[in-house]
Amino acid sequence: MTLYNKKGKAAAYIENDVIWTFDGRAIAYLFQDAVYNSRESSLGWFEKGWLRDMGGYCVLFTPQAFAGPARPSMETTPAKYAKKALPSKVQGK
């Protein structure tokens, strides 16, 4: 599932509850509706297709996002590079 930024540019994607950059880096993971980094610090939550930061602001969105701010037009999704190894904290969840 692709995540887009406020300009409609594909910024990352979710696969198996891990948020990946298109160059193959794991940058966060989902546990239930919460979003964490590899050090298990809470970054926000994922709700109704929106990734919200700790202040409740919509930071990224999916094409299925609803009940949030107006979404910009979405650009073409880039190719996904080979994934790098997951940080140890992400592997454990």
Secondary structure, 3 states (H helix, E strand, C coil): CEEECCCCCEEEEEECCEEECCCCCEEEEEECCEEECCCCCEEEEEECCEEEECCCCEEEECCCCCCCCCCCCCCCCCCCCCCCCCCHHHHHC
